[in-house]
Amino acid sequence: MWLRFEDGCMVIELIDVFAGYRRGDFVLRGVNLRISSNTIVLGPNGSGKTTLLRAIIGTVISRRGRVVIDGVDVDSIRGSPGLVSANLLELVMQSRLPVKHIASLYLDLVSGDYDYFKDIVLRIGEKSALDKGLHELSAGLRIVVLNALALAAKAKYILLDEPFENLDPARRVAMLSEIARSRSVKVMATHTTWLLKSLADWDIYLMVEGLTYGSLKPHELVELKVSRESVSDAVLSIKLRSGSEIYLSKRIGVPLSSFDSLDKLYEVLIWQ
């Protein structure tokens, strides 16, 4: 059943959020973010994207600040069926049961759509995946299954962590199309830039070293150049833990569009 999105507000807010996995050792370092429409969190691996998604669903061990979903603190609504789903492995029952049984149990619990889940797996993955345990699947098939579970939950908000990782080009395109069709509000964390032109109306936040910057639209981002040289009219200025800064402007630097991954861009800038 589709959620009735017109009921109530549709906002995820992070207010001065510090979050991590050991007390005092924070991955997120004071994130302020407001999400009310489809959003991409774009950053290199290790920048805190997965931790950000975990903070939204309330599964990080150590947290400071507030995470609010539709005006209610996440600690009060954690696990509420139909509100938030994610493609994170830890949210799915860890067992050696076949995927079809895990999916049936999980989607029944959250009032999701098993037939839709199965359809995604058959079209984008492989039929054999349904009869295997999650631990038996290749990395590519596992992300197809996890994406399908998140989408089939039909939650109001869907969080997707690197949903194209280990997929071949054809499956990446098919999965992107499936994600784009969903009527839920999606929050996608990724380090790749190839998809930006296909998601022209999405908001983008850059994430570097535990902080977010933005928002921008895809057409604005792909026009920018990246430099360590100070730029007076920079659209964004990103301060690194080392104390140096990265500037994004339309005038000076390496075109962001020349990199298919923010990992490579980050390496170039760090070692300049």
C-alpha positions in Angstrom: 0.0 0.0 0.0 1.3 3.5 -0.9 1.7 5.9 2.0 -0.5 9.0 2.0 2.2 11.7 1.7 -0.3 14.5 2.1 -0.7 13.6 5.8 1.6 15.7 7.9 4.9 17.4 7.2 7.8 15.8 5.3 11.1 16.9 6.8 14.2 15.2 8.2 16.3 17.6 10.3 19.7 17.1 11.8 20.6 19.8 14.3 24.3 20.2 15.3 24.7 16.4 15.1 27.9 14.7 16.3 27.8 10.9 15.8 30.2 8.0 15.8 30.8 4.5 17.2 33.0 5.2 20.2 32.2 7.8 22.9 34.1 11.0 22.1 35.3 9.8 18.7 32.9 11.4 16.3 32.6 10.8 12.6 30.0 13.5 12.1 31.2 16.8 13.5 28.3 19.2 13.9 26.1 18.4 10.9 23.1 20.7 10.2 20.9 19.4 7.5 17.2 19.8 6.4 15.8 17.3 4.0 12.3 17.7 2.5 12.8 16.3 -1.0 14.9 13.8 -2.9 18.5 14.4 -1.8 22.0 13.1 -2.7 24.7 13.2 -0.1 27.8 13.1 -2.3 31.3 12.5 -0.8 34.4 10.3 -0.9 34.5 7.0 0.9 35.2 7.6 4.6 33.6 11.0 4.7 30.7 10.0 7.0 27.9 9.3 4.6 26.9 5.9 6.1 27.2 7.3 9.6 24.8 10.1 8.5 22.2 7.6 7.4 22.6 5.6 10.6 22.2 8.8 12.6 18.9 9.4 10.8 17.6 5.9 11.7 19.1 6.1 15.2 21.5 3.2 15.2 24.8 5.0 15.9 26.2 4.2 19.4 27.4 7.7 20.3 25.4 10.8 19.3 25.0 14.5 20.3 22.6 17.0 18.9 19.1 16.3 17.5 17.7 14.2 14.7 14.0 15.1 14.0 11.7 13.4 11.6 8.4 15.1 10.8 8.8 17.2 14.0 9.4 14.2 16.3 12.7 13.2 17.8 14.1 10.0 16.2 14.6 8.4 19.6 10.8 8.5 20.1 9.9 6.9 16.7 12.8 4.6 16.0 11.5 1.5 14.2 8.1 2.9 13.4 6.7 0.9 10.4 6.2 2.9 7.2 8.3 5.8 8.2 11.9 5.1 7.2 13.5 2.2 5.4 17.2 1.7 4.4 19.4 -0.6 2.4 21.7 -1.1 5.4 22.5 -4.7 6.1 22.2 -4.4 9.8 18.5 -3.6 9.5 17.8 -7.0 7.9 17.4 -10.2 9.9 20.8 -11.9 10.1 20.2 -15.5 9.4 21.0 -18.3 7.0 17.4 -18.4 5.7 16.9 -18.0 1.9 16.5 -14.4 0.8 12.8 -15.0 -0.1 12.0 -16.0 3.4 13.9 -13.1 5.0 12.2 -10.7 2.6 8.7 -12.1 3.3 9.2 -11.8 7.1 10.7 -8.3 6.9 8.2 -6.9 4.5 5.3 -8.4 6.4 6.6 -6.7 9.6 6.8 -3.3 7.9 3.6 -3.7 5.8 5.7 -3.7 2.6 5.1 -5.3 -0.8 6.8 -8.7 -1.3 5.7 -9.0 -5.0 7.4 -5.7 -5.8 10.5 -6.8 -4.0 10.6 -10.1 -6.0 9.9 -8.2 -9.3 13.0 -5.9 -8.7 15.2 -8.9 -7.9 14.1 -10.8 -11.0 14.5 -7.8 -13.3 17.7 -6.3 -12.0 19.3 -9.3 -10.2 18.9 -13.0 -10.7 16.2 -15.5 -9.8 18.7 -17.7 -8.0 19.3 -14.9 -5.4 15.8 -15.6 -3.9 16.8 -19.1 -2.9 20.2 -18.3 -1.4 21.2 -16.8 2.0 22.4 -13.2 2.0 25.8 -14.4 3.0 26.0 -16.6 -0.2 25.3 -13.7 -2.6 27.9 -11.8 -4.6 28.4 -8.2 -3.5 26.5 -7.0 -6.6 23.4 -9.3 -5.9 23.5 -8.4 -2.3 23.1 -4.7 -3.0 20.3 -5.4 -5.4 18.5 -7.4 -2.7 19.1 -4.7 -0.1 17.9 -1.9 -2.4 14.8 -4.0 -3.3 14.0 -4.5 0.4 14.3 -0.7 1.1 12.2 0.2 -1.9 9.5 -2.5 -1.3 9.1 -1.4 2.3 7.2 1.6 0.7 8.3 3.8 3.6 7.8 7.6 3.6 11.6 8.1 3.6 14.0 5.7 1.9 17.7 5.9 2.8 20.1 4.3 0.2 23.8 3.8 1.0 25.9 3.4 -2.2 23.1 1.7 -4.0 25.1 1.1 -7.2 28.2 -0.4 -5.6 29.5 -3.5 -7.4 26.8 -3.3 -10.1 27.7 -3.5 -13.8 26.7 -0.5 -16.0 23.4 -2.0 -17.2 22.3 -2.9 -13.6 23.4 0.6 -12.4 21.1 2.3 -14.9 18.2 -0.1 -14.2 18.5 0.4 -10.5 18.7 4.2 -10.9 15.5 4.1 -12.9 13.8 2.0 -10.2 14.9 4.4 -7.4 13.8 7.5 -9.4 10.3 6.0 -9.9 9.7 5.6 -6.2 7.2 8.1 -4.8 9.0 8.1 -1.4 11.4 10.8 -0.4 14.9 9.3 -1.1 18.2 10.2 0.6 21.0 8.6 -1.4 24.6 8.5 -0.2 27.2 8.0 -3.0 30.7 8.8 -4.1 30.0 8.6 -7.8 29.0 11.5 -10.1 27.8 9.7 -13.2 24.1 9.8 -12.0 23.8 13.6 -11.5 22.5 14.5 -14.9 19.7 11.9 -14.5 18.5 13.4 -11.3 18.2 17.0 -12.3 15.6 18.0 -9.7 17.3 16.4 -6.7 19.1 18.4 -4.0 22.8 17.7 -3.5 24.9 18.1 -0.3 28.6 17.5 -0.5 30.1 15.7 2.5 33.7 15.9 3.4 35.3 14.8 6.7 32.1 14.6 8.7 30.5 17.9 7.6 27.9 18.7 4.9 27.9 21.6 2.5 25.1 22.8 0.2 22.6 22.5 -1.1 23.0 22.7 -4.8 21.2 21.3 -7.8 23.0 18.9 -10.1 23.3 21.4 -13.0 24.9 23.9 -10.6 27.4 21.3 -9.2 28.6 20.0 -12.6 29.5 23.6 -13.6 31.9 24.1 -10.7 35.7 23.8 -10.6 37.7 22.7 -7.6 40.8 24.4 -6.3 43.1 24.8 -3.3 43.6 28.4 -4.4 41.5 30.9 -2.6 38.6 32.2 -4.7 36.7 35.3 -3.6 33.5 34.3 -5.3 33.5 30.6 -4.4 30.1 29.0 -4.3 31.3 26.6 -1.5 34.4 26.6 0.8 35.3 23.3 2.4 37.6 23.4 5.4 39.7 20.3 6.0 40.8 18.9 9.3 44.4 19.8 8.2 43.4 23.5 8.3 43.6 23.9 4.5 40.5 24.7 2.4 39.0 23.6 -0.8 37.1 26.1 -3.0 34.4 25.4 -5.5 33.8 28.1 -8.0 32.9 28.6 -11.7 36.2 30.3 -12.5 39.3 28.5 -11.2 40.4 24.9 -10.8 39.8 21.4 -12.0 36.3 20.8 -13.5 34.3 18.6 -11.1 32.7 17.0 -14.2 36.1 15.5 -15.1 35.9 13.1 -12.1 33.6 10.1 -12.1 34.2 9.6 -8.4 34.8 12.0 -5.5 37.4 9.5 -4.1 39.8 10.5 -6.9 39.0 14.2 -6.6 39.7 14.0 -2.9 43.0 12.2 -3.4 44.2 14.8 -5.9 43.3 17.7 -3.6 44.7 16.2 -0.5 48.1 15.4 -2.1 48.5 18.7 -4.0 
